[in-house]
Amino acid sequence: MTSEGLTVNMTPAHPGDFVRTEVIEELGLSVTKAAEILGVRRATLSDLLNGRAALSPEMALRIEKAFDVRMDLLLQMQAWYDAARMRARAGEISVRRYQPA
């Protein structure tokens, strides 16, 4: 089966939402305690969990090491989220298709 022409009309969740619900809340941790475990500032983790900051590769690795959630999965979630947000803004970007001579 080909994916050409396939359109999925879903807005992916920010990876911070996944980390908050499936890791932090599931383990019964506070944001403060989770930040301490990860070795980051509480504000840094809070920004991620509330979708105000993108998931960096370093943070993804910290989450993998602390909570055994694959870094690759988290970064794929961030890429999907970023791509969906950019696709939603496609009309704002004006570029003509290149036509070779």
C-alpha angles and dihedrals in degrees: 000000000000124000092208109126091010113140123192112195098203129119107218119226120250109261089238088066090055092048091048097049103031100036115017099036094035090057092044093241127151118230088247093054093044091051090051091051091049093046094237136117116273090236091054093053092042091054090053095046092049095048095249093116134040121243108258123210088246093054090046089054092048090052091048092051095045103037106018095242109144113255090214092057092050093048091048088053090052092048092049091048092048092047092051092050091049092046088054088057096045092112090062093060117077115199126148119224113255114247114194115227 
